Structure formats: C-alpha cells, structure tokens
Amino acid sequence: MEPFWGVIIGTAIGGLILEIGYIIKGHTINSETRGYAVASIILGFLVIIPFGSFIGLILGIASYQKTKWRKLSVMGIVICSIVTLLWALLMLDRILQ
C-alpha cells in the first residue's frame, strides 16, 4: 500500500475511534451526522477492508440514533451487516479448516 493511503486510512480510523469514544461516554454530537450515514455506506461497499464494515456498522447505528437521516442510516446498517456477516463466515471457515 502506498504511504499516502496509509496516512489517509490511519487518520480516518483515528477520528472514528475518537468519535466512538465520545459517543460511548454519552457526549451529545451537535453537528449533523449525515456524514456518519454516508461513511457507513462507503465502508460497507469497501469489502476489501476486513474491519471496515464493522466500523461502518457502528457509524450507521450512531447515525440512526442521532439524526433525522434514517433511510441513509438504515441502508448503511444493512450493507455493513451483510458484509460483516460474510467476513465472519469467511474467518470461521478458515478457522475450521
């Protein structure tokens, strides 16, 4: 992987971890969270990133709870759930072989 993409992905994951920490601690997010729903959909379609769909699932759930963009959030949750299930089945298959 190019160093450029590593910096972008690392920054994105670091920001997500900080936001998830704020959500877990009970802080309210005053800004519009439509971006979480869109990020959830994008991470769901990036099937090549193993845990991206799991992070997208968390973002979709957070977006569903905090915003009026329910349809985008549900779409992200569904896509990420399917991809996460496929990754779990793939890992289970490799473990059982």
N, C-alpha and C positions, 0 to 999 in steps of 0.2 A: 504494500500500500504506500502511496506517495505520502511524504511528510505533511503536505498541505491538507490532505483529507484527515489525517490523524489529528491535526490541530482542530479542525472543524468538528469532528466527531467527539473529541475529548471535551471541547468547550460546551457542546450541546449536552453531553451526558452530565457534565459537572453542574450546569444550570438546572437540569432536570432533577438532579439529586438535591440541590438546594431548595427548589420549589416543593418537592415531595416532603422534605423536612419541615418546611413552613406549614404545609397542609396537615401533616401529622400532628404538629404542635398546636393546631387549632387556630392559626392565624387566618384571618379572612383576606381574600385576594380582591382588592378593589378594582383592578383593571379588568377589562373584558377578556374572558377566557375562550373566545372563539379560536384563538391560536392553538390552545390545547387540543381542541377537537380536530383541527386540521393536522396538527402534528401527529395525533393518534392515527389518523387515516394514512398519512405518509409512512409512518413507521410500520403500519400493518402491511403496506404494499412492498416494503423493503424486506423481502423474505430472506435475503442472504445474510441479514444481521440476526444472529440467534436470539438474543435477548431484547432486541428492538421492539418486537411485538408485545412483550411483557410490559416494557416501559410505556408503549403506546396504550396498552390496556389500562394502566394506572392513570395516564393522562386523560383517556376517554371518560373514565369514571369520575375523575376530579372535575372535568369539564361539564359532565352531566349534572353534577350536584351544584355547581356554582354559576351556571349561565343559562340563558334562555335559548341557546342554540342546541336544543335537544336532539333534533334529527341528525345533525352532524356528529354529535357525541355518540348516539346510538350506532351510527354507521361505523365509526371508528372502533367502538367496543366490539361489534360483531366481527369486523375484519380481523382485528387483533386477537380475538378469542379463537377464531378458526386457525390462524397462523400459529398461535401459541400451542394449540392442541396438536397441530401437525408436528411442530418441533418436539413436543413432549413424546409423541408416539415414535418419532424418529430416534430420540435418545433412548427410549425404553427398548426399542428394537435392537439398538447397538449394545445395550447393557445385557440383554438376554442372550445374545449370540455367543 
